[in-house]
């Protein structure tokens, strides 16, 4: 079976794809190699001892994205992006083990004691030729109370030179929040988004469910999703120098394309579930 476990991580391989490294800490995918190339960016200064979130790969943001809201108190007390990326996850079972792909399901550890909500959070990772799928599954297990959350997959996609990258496929007329312009609400005028300067935008309620990260020469990665409705696109450019766990010049070697549900809180009634998927493939 092409699955190896150790105390720190789960390594998945197929006949055609080199290992995907999946940490128990945060269910964090830190490496995905295809055709001899690393397709995810991981900072060489990332802290890997479990004392803080890992810089790079695919962090899971849940039950909030970005800074915590002012209320209710159990959400206001959370750290940025929530706690899923700093929990210890466990392997539930192997979903699929075939020549065409391997799939595993992980379960999150318990939330902080003060977060007194009943839910179940699981994560299915599927490795196939030229494709990496990540499915986030949230169930409200309460019998009487609603459960609200935000969720996002904060994928750091490796690129040769971020300044040459363009994001292809954004719908004309889509509203977005531009964090580089003090959270100003704007409307996308159409065309490709050039990543030649600091960019931090949350595109909301996108009609499209697929974007291309074009390296500038037509090569790159496709990111598609279902059930997620928003997509954050981020690269800090030289502002990356302010991050202590970012390697020198690292900001030139990634672009974050982050499908999520973040323009508001998603509410699940008792017994309801939310299943969202991201698929990253070679363009």
DRENKE-418970 format. One record per atom (N, C-alpha, C): x negated, y, z. Coordinates in steps of 0.02 Angstrom, whole numbers, padded with zeros to 5 digits, always signed. Layout:
N
XYZ
...
This chain:
283
-00043-00060+00000
+00000+00000+00000
-00044+00062+00000
-00032+00111-00045
-00076+00169-00052
-00064+00223+00000
-00056+00203+00063
-00045+00249+00118
-00093+00232+00174
-00131+00281+00195
-00178+00272+00250
-00161+00321+00306
-00161+00295+00367
-00147+00336+00425
-00207+00338+00471
-00218+00398+00501
-00266+00403+00555
-00236+00451+00607
-00273+00468+00658
-00245+00508+00712
-00228+00579+00691
-00257+00603+00636
-00245+00672+00616
-00201+00680+00554
-00200+00629+00511
-00166+00639+00448
-00141+00575+00417
-00101+00585+00364
-00075+00533+00322
-00100+00547+00252
-00132+00498+00220
-00160+00507+00153
-00122+00463+00105
-00095+00493+00052
-00055+00458+00002
-00091+00460-00064
-00094+00403-00098
-00124+00400-00165
-00080+00359-00211
-00088+00369-00276
-00059+00325-00326
-00115+00305-00374
-00099+00263-00421
-00150+00241-00469
-00176+00299-00511
-00134+00349-00522
-00152+00403-00568
-00170+00469-00533
-00160+00473-00466
-00170+00536-00431
-00214+00525-00370
-00262+00568-00361
-00306+00565-00303
-00266+00586-00241
-00295+00579-00182
-00255+00584-00121
-00218+00650-00110
-00158+00643-00082
-00125+00699-00049
-00138+00691+00025
-00165+00743+00057
-00181+00741+00128
-00125+00776+00165
-00094+00740+00211
-00034+00765+00245
-00046+00761+00320
-00055+00818+00352
-00071+00820+00423
-00010+00806+00466
-00020+00770+00522
+00034+00762+00570
+00053+00830+00600
+00003+00872+00608
+00014+00939+00635
+00051+00981+00583
+00113+00997+00598
+00152+01038+00553
+00178+01004+00491
+00168+00937+00485
+00184+00902+00422
+00153+00938+00363
+00093+00963+00374
+00061+01010+00330
+00022+00974+00275
+00042+00985+00212
+00004+00958+00156
-00055+01005+00143
-00115+00978+00148
-00174+01021+00141
-00213+01009+00076
-00196+00956+00039
-00232+00942-00022
-00188+00903-00071
-00193+00922-00135
-00160+00885-00189
-00205+00891-00250
-00234+00836-00271
-00281+00837-00326
-00252+00799-00386
-00257+00830-00444
-00234+00800-00507
-00286+00814-00561
-00304+00762-00599
-00353+00769-00653
-00418+00799-00629
-00438+00780-00568
-00502+00803-00541
-00501+00874-00514
-00442+00907-00512
-00438+00975-00488
-00393+00979-00426
-00415+01021-00378
-00374+01035-00320
-00320+01085-00340
-00257+01069-00326
-00202+01111-00348
-00173+01154-00292
-00195+01142-00230
-00174+01184-00174
-00235+01219-00145
-00226+01280-00122
-00280+01317-00091
-00280+01306-00016
-00338+01292+00012
-00347+01286+00084
-00409+01327+00102
-00401+01377+00145
-00457+01418+00164
-00510+01376+00200
-00573+01388+00183
-00628+01353+00217
-00633+01374+00290
-00600+01429+00309
-00600+01452+00378
-00535+01435+00414
-00493+01394+00382
-00430+01373+00414
-00446+01336+00479
-00406+01349+00530
-00415+01316+00595
-00377+01249+00592
-00413+01194+00600
-00385+01128+00591
-00378+01088+00655
-00387+01121+00713
-00386+01085+00776
-00318+01087+00811
-00267+01114+00778
-00200+01116+00807
-00188+01174+00854
-00235+01221+00858
-00227+01278+00903
-00189+01336+00871
-00182+01335+00804
-00145+01387+00769
-00125+01360+00701
-00078+01393+00667
-00057+01369+00601
-00115+01366+00552
-00110+01320+00504
-00162+01309+00454
-00153+01358+00396
-00208+01390+00377
-00206+01439+00322
-00216+01403+00255
-00161+01395+00219
-00165+01363+00153
-00119+01303+00149
-00124+01267+00093
-00083+01207+00084
-00009+01225+00077
+00034+01185+00110
+00106+01198+00109
+00132+01199+00181
+00132+01256+00214
+00164+01261+00280
+00240+01261+00274
+00273+01234+00325
+00346+01235+00329
+00367+01291+00376
+00407+01338+00351
+00433+01392+00393
+00504+01374+00414
+00515+01368+00479
+00580+01348+00507
+00577+01357+00583
+00628+01380+00616
+00695+01400+00592
+00701+01473+00573
+00644+01508+00569
+00645+01577+00544
+00589+01585+00493
+00595+01636+00453
+00542+01656+00407
+00522+01727+00424
+00457+01740+00422
+00429+01805+00437
+00438+01821+00512
+00445+01884+00528
+00450+01904+00598
+00516+01883+00628
+00518+01869+00693
+00581+01847+00725
+00632+01903+00726
+00696+01885+00726
+00750+01935+00732
+00754+01962+00803
+00791+02014+00812
+00798+02044+00879
+00843+02004+00925
+00886+01962+00896
+00931+01921+00935
+00954+01862+00892
+00981+01809+00922
+00988+01796+00994
+00921+01782+01026
+00917+01780+01092
+00853+01779+01126
+00809+01719+01109
+00838+01660+01098
+00797+01602+01084
+00764+01607+01015
+00793+01646+00970
+00762+01659+00905
+00712+01717+00910
+00731+01768+00948
+00687+01826+00958
+00621+01806+00991
+00622+01752+01030
+00562+01730+01066
+00514+01690+01022
+00535+01673+00961
+00493+01632+00917
+00436+01672+00888
+00383+01636+00869
+00328+01668+00834
+00345+01672+00759
+00305+01711+00723
+00317+01720+00652
+00322+01653+00617
+00370+01646+00573
+00383+01586+00532
+00408+01527+00573
+00422+01536+00637
+00451+01481+00675
+00401+01430+00700
+00426+01372+00720
+00384+01323+00754
+00372+01258+00715
+00405+01247+00659
+00398+01183+00623
+00325+01170+00603
+00290+01223+00585
+00222+01215+00560
+00171+01202+00616
+00194+01205+00679
+00148+01190+00734
+00172+01132+00777
+00224+01096+00755
+00246+01036+00790
+00206+00976+00766
+00205+00924+00806
+00175+00861+00785
+00231+00818+00756
+00222+00797+00694
+00271+00757+00658
+00251+00683+00660
+00299+00639+00645
+00284+00567+00644
+00312+00537+00580
+00282+00481+00561
+00306+00444+00502
+00368+00404+00521
+00424+00418+00486
+00486+00380+00497
+00484+00315+00458
+00476+00321+00392
+00469+00260+00352
+00445+00278+00282
+00424+00226+00246
+00405+00233+00176
+00468+00226+00133
+00485+00278+00097
+00546+00279+00057
+00536+00240-00008
+00477+00249-00039
+00463+00216-00103
+00389+00201-00108
+00373+00143-00134
+00303+00124-00146
+00301+00084-00210
+00294+00121-00265
+00293+00090-00331
+00235+00118-00371
+00223+00088-00429
+00168+00110-00471
+00179+00181-00496
+00243+00199-00505
+00258+00266-00532
+00259+00320-00478
+00258+00302-00414
+00257+00352-00362
+00263+00324-00293
+00245+00365-00244
+00248+00347-00174
+00284+00403-00137
+00328+00383-00090
+00369+00432-00054
+00372+00412+00019
+00363+00461+00064
+00366+00448+00136
+00412+00499+00168
+00442+00480+00224
+00487+00524+00262
+00457+00535+00331
+00451+00598+00351
+00426+00616+00416
+00479+00651+00458
+00474+00643+00524
+00520+00675+00570
+00481+00725+00613
+00513+00782+00626
+00480+00833+00667
+00482+00814+00740
+00434+00841+00776
+00434+00835+00849
+00487+00880+00879
+00496+00878+00945
+00547+00920+00978
+00527+00994+00976
+00577+01038+00975
+00564+01111+00974
+00542+01135+01042
+00524+01199+01048
+00510+01227+01114
+00569+01219+01161
+00556+01210+01225
+00608+01196+01274
+00664+01248+01274
+00645+01311+01262
+00695+01365+01265
+00741+01366+01203
+00723+01328+01151
+00764+01327+01090
+00814+01270+01097
+00869+01284+01129
+00917+01232+01148
+00972+01223+01096
+00952+01195+01040
+01000+01180+00987
+00992+01108+00965
+01046+01078+00945
+01045+01008+00923
+01042+01004+00847
+00987+00978+00822
+00978+00972+00750
+00928+00915+00738
+00923+00894+00676
+00871+00847+00655
+00836+00874+00593
+00771+00875+00595
+00731+00902+00540
+00685+00847+00514
+00691+00833+00450
+00648+00783+00418
+00620+00810+00353
+00570+00776+00327
+00532+00801+00270
+00510+00740+00229
+00530+00739+00166
+00512+00685+00121
+00462+00711+00070
+00405+00678+00066
+00352+00697+00019
+00344+00641-00032
+00348+00659-00096
+00343+00610-00149
+00287+00629-00197
+00242+00582-00207
+00185+00593-00251
+00194+00550-00313
+00195+00582-00371
+00199+00548-00435
+00147+00578-00482
+00141+00549-00541
+00092+00575-00588
+00107+00647-00606
+00059+00692-00594
+00064+00763-00612
+00121+00799-00576
+00145+00772-00519
+00202+00803-00486
+00201+00788-00411
+00216+00841-00372
+00221+00835-00299
+00289+00863-00279
+00330+00821-00247
+00397+00841-00224
+00399+00844-00148
+00432+00896-00123
+00440+00904-00050
+00513+00920-00036
+00545+00878+00003
+00616+00885+00019
+00625+00900+00093
+00660+00953+00109
+00673+00972+00178
+00746+00957+00194
+00757+00918+00248
+00824+00895+00265
+00839+00916+00337
+00892+00955+00344
+00912+00982+00409
+00984+00962+00423
+00996+00932+00481
+01063+00910+00500
+01081+00942+00567
+01141+00970+00571
+01167+00995+00634
+01198+00935+00671
+01165+00912+00722
+01188+00853+00759
+01234+00871+00817
+01246+00935+00827
+01293+00955+00880
+01364+00934+00862
+01404+00920+00912
+01474+00903+00902
+01520+00964+00910
+01491+01020+00932
+01535+01076+00948
+01509+01145+00927
+01444+01151+00913
+01415+01217+00899
+01384+01221+00829
+01392+01280+00799
+01358+01293+00736
+01283+01297+00747
+01245+01284+00694
+01172+01292+00697
+01151+01336+00638
+01113+01388+00653
+01090+01433+00600
+01014+01432+00596
+00989+01443+00536
+00916+01439+00525
+00898+01474+00459
+00834+01487+00452
+00803+01502+00388
+00752+01447+00375
+00737+01435+00312
+00688+01383+00295
+00653+01403+00230
+00588+01388+00228
+00548+01406+00169
+00486+01362+00166
+00465+01345+00105
+00402+01308+00095
+00351+01358+00067
+00300+01371+00109
+00253+01426+00098
+00192+01402+00057
+00204+01381-00005
+00152+01347-00044
+00097+01395-00068
+00035+01377-00050
-00024+01412-00075
-00049+01375-00137
-00036+01402-00196
-00054+01369-00258
-00122+01392-00282
-00166+01345-00295
-00234+01362-00316
-00234+01389-00387
-00270+01444-00397
-00277+01475-00463
-00350+01494-00474
-00374+01498-00537
-00444+01518-00549
-00458+01590-00531
-00410+01635-00545
-00418+01706-00533
-00349+01738-00526
-00331+01754-00465
-00263+01780-00452
-00248+01842-00493
-00298+01882-00507
-00286+01945-00542
-00264+01934-00615
-00275+01874-00640
-00255+01858-00709
-00188+01820-00712
-00162+01804-00654
-00101+01763-00651
-00040+01806-00665
+00009+01775-00697
+00075+01805-00705
+00127+01753-00687
+00181+01777-00657
+00237+01734-00638
+00290+01741-00692
+00308+01685-00723
+00353+01685-00780
+00420+01655-00760
+00475+01688-00777
+00540+01659-00768
+00587+01695-00721
+00565+01751-00692
+00608+01788-00646
+00666+01820-00684
+00726+01813-00657
+00786+01837-00691
+00790+01913-00688
+00802+01943-00746
+00816+02015-00748
+00877+02030-00706
+00874+02083-00667
+00929+02103-00625
+00928+02074-00555
+00880+02031-00541
+00875+02001-00474
+00852+02054-00424
+00886+02057-00367
+00864+02103-00315
+00808+02072-00274
+00763+02114-00251
+00708+02090-00210
+00688+02142-00158
+00659+02117-00104
+00632+02160-00052
+00557+02164-00063
+00532+02225-00070
+00460+02236-00081
+00428+02256-00015
+00393+02210+00016
+00362+02224+00081
+00303+02270+00074
+00273+02273+00014
+00218+02320+00002
+00243+02392-00002
+00308+02400-00012
+00338+02467-00015
+00385+02478+00045
+00363+02455+00103
+00400+02466+00165
+00470+02436+00162
+00473+02374+00135
+00535+02336+00132
+00589+02370+00089
+00567+02406+00039
+00614+02438-00007
+00651+02386-00049
+00716+02395-00057
+00755+02351-00100
+00752+02375-00172
+00732+02330-00217
+00724+02347-00288
+00763+02298-00331
+00768+02314-00395
+00799+02269-00443
+00749+02253-00498
+00739+02188-00510
+00689+02167-00559
+00712+02185-00630
+00667+02218-00667
+00684+02244-00733
+00673+02193-00789
+00647+02135-00771
+00635+02082-00820
+00562+02077-00840
+00545+02023-00875
+00477+02012-00896
+00438+01971-00845
+00372+01968-00856
+00328+01930-00812
+00302+01974-00755
+00291+01943-00698
+00263+01979-00641
+00188+01968-00640
+00149+02022-00651
+00076+02018-00650
+00053+02022-00577
+00006+01977-00560
-00020+01974-00491
-00087+02009-00486
-00092+02067-00517
-00156+02104-00520
-00163+02155-00464
-00118+02153-00416
-00123+02196-00357
-00088+02162-00299
-00095+02189-00239
-00063+02160-00181
+00013+02155-00193
+00040+02095-00181
+00110+02082-00195
+00140+02043-00137
+00198+02066-00114
+00235+02030-00061
+00309+02046-00071
+00342+02003-00109
+00411+02015-00128
+00455+01954-00113
+00515+01967-00090
+00564+01915-00078
+00619+01924-00130
+00619+01882-00181
+00671+01883-00232
+00731+01844-00206
+00789+01876-00207
+00847+01849-00172
+00901+01824-00220
+00931+01768-00203
+00986+01740-00242
+00969+01734-00316
+00913+01703-00329
+00891+01692-00398
+00938+01644-00434
+00954+01661-00496
+00992+01615-00538
+00947+01559-00563
+00886+01576-00581
+00840+01525-00604
+00819+01480-00546
+00802+01419-00563
+00777+01372-00513
+00708+01346-00532
+00673+01385-00573
+00605+01365-00593
+00565+01426-00613
+00503+01429-00590
+00456+01481-00609
+00391+01447-00632
+00355+01482-00675
+00289+01458-00696
+00236+01504-00670
+00185+01475-00640
+00125+01512-00620
+00075+01504-00676
+00071+01555-00719
+00028+01553-00778
-00040+01582-00760
-00092+01543-00769
-00159+01565-00751
-00186+01620-00797
-00149+01638-00848
-00170+01690-00895
-00188+01662-00962
-00194+01594-00966
-00210+01562-01029
-00158+01509-01048
-00101+01511-01015
-00049+01463-01029
-00049+01402-00984
-00106+01388-00952
-00109+01332-00905
-00083+01355-00837
-00071+01308-00793
-00049+01327-00726
-00003+01275-00696
+00044+01298-00656
+00090+01255-00620
+00162+01279-00629
+00208+01232-00631
+00279+01247-00629
+00305+01233-00559
+00347+01277-00534
+00380+01267-00469
+00455+01270-00481
+00489+01216-00466
+00562+01216-00472
+00591+01193-00405
+00655+01208-00395
+00686+01193-00331
+00761+01185-00340
+00792+01156-00288
+00865+01153-00284
+00887+01168-00213
+00944+01198-00207
+00976+01219-00144
+00942+01279-00111
+00877+01287-00119
+00846+01351-00100
+00874+01404-00147
+00881+01466-00122
+00911+01519-00163
+00865+01580-00171
+00813+01583-00131
+00767+01640-00133
+00697+01616-00151
+00653+01662-00168
+00584+01644-00180
+00539+01703-00162
+00494+01691-00116
+00444+01741-00097
+00381+01731-00139
+00355+01786-00165
+00293+01784-00204
+00243+01830-00170
+00185+01802-00153
+00139+01838-00110
+00066+01826-00129
+00029+01879-00131
-00044+01877-00131
-00067+01945-00104
-00109+01944-00051
-00126+02007-00018
-00182+02046-00052
-00213+02017-00105
-00270+02048-00137
-00323+02064-00084
-00355+02121-00087
-00408+02137-00039
-00384+02141+00033
-00318+02148+00042
-00290+02148+00109
-00302+02083+00146
-00320+02030+00108
-00336+01966+00139
-00395+01969+00186
-00436+02021+00180
-00493+02028+00225
-00473+02034+00298
-00412+02056+00310
-00390+02067+00379
-00370+02002+00414
-00366+01947+00376
-00347+01883+00406
-00409+01846+00429
-00417+01834+00493
-00479+01803+00518
-00491+01733+00493
-00439+01697+00472
-00448+01629+00448
-00448+01625+00372
-00459+01681+00338
-00463+01682+00265
-00537+01688+00244
-00558+01643+00203
-00627+01644+00178
-00638+01705+00133
-00699+01727+00128
-00717+01784+00087
-00697+01770+00014
-00658+01815-00014
-00636+01808-00083
-00581+01757-00094
-00558+01726-00040
-00506+01675-00047
-00443+01701-00079
-00428+01764-00067
-00367+01794-00095
-00367+01794-00171
-00424+01786-00202
-00428+01782-00275
-00415+01712-00301
-00408+01663-00255
-00403+01593-00276
-00336+01560-00260
-00286+01601-00244
-00219+01573-00233
-00166+01624-00249
-00107+01598-00262
-00045+01637-00265
+00008+01596-00229
+00045+01627-00185
+00099+01593-00149
+00165+01603-00186
+00196+01547-00204
+00264+01546-00231
+00304+01503-00184
+00354+01533-00150
+00383+01503-00090
+00459+01499-00094
+00487+01444-00120
+00559+01437-00120
+00586+01432-00048
+00644+01462-00037
+00671+01460+00030
+00743+01484+00033
+00769+01483+00093
+00834+01512+00108
+00822+01563+00163
+00809+01627+00144
+00784+01676+00192
+00818+01744+00189
+00861+01757+00139
+00892+01823+00135
+00942+01833+00191
+00963+01778+00221
+01007+01778+00279
+00997+01712+00315
+01032+01701+00370
+01029+01637+00404
+01081+01590+00374
+01060+01530+00359
+01105+01477+00337
+01140+01448+00399
+01205+01439+00396
+01243+01412+00452
+01271+01344+00434
+01258+01295+00477
+01286+01229+00470
+01338+01217+00525
+01396+01195+00505
+01447+01174+00553
+01426+01107+00584
+01455+01088+00641
+01438+01023+00670
+01444+00966+00620
+01391+00927+00614
+01390+00870+00568
+01368+00887+00498
+01365+00951+00480
+01344+00970+00412
+01268+00963+00404
+01246+00958+00342
+01175+00951+00327
+01155+00995+00269
+01091+01008+00266
+01061+01049+00213
+01001+01011+00186
+01001+00997+00121
+00947+00960+00089
+00921+01001+00030
+00860+01024+00036
+00830+01066-00016
+00765+01035-00040
+00748+01048-00102
+00689+01017-00132
+00647+01067-00170
+00581+01057-00166
+00533+01092-00208
+00495+01040-00248
+00484+01053-00312
+00443+01009-00354
+00390+01052-00388
+00327+01034-00376
+00271+01068-00408
+00242+01020-00460
+00235+01044-00521
+00209+01001-00575
+00158+01039-00616
+00118+01001-00653
+00067+01030-00696
+00100+01058-00758
+00086+01121-00774
+00117+01153-00831
+00083+01129-00896
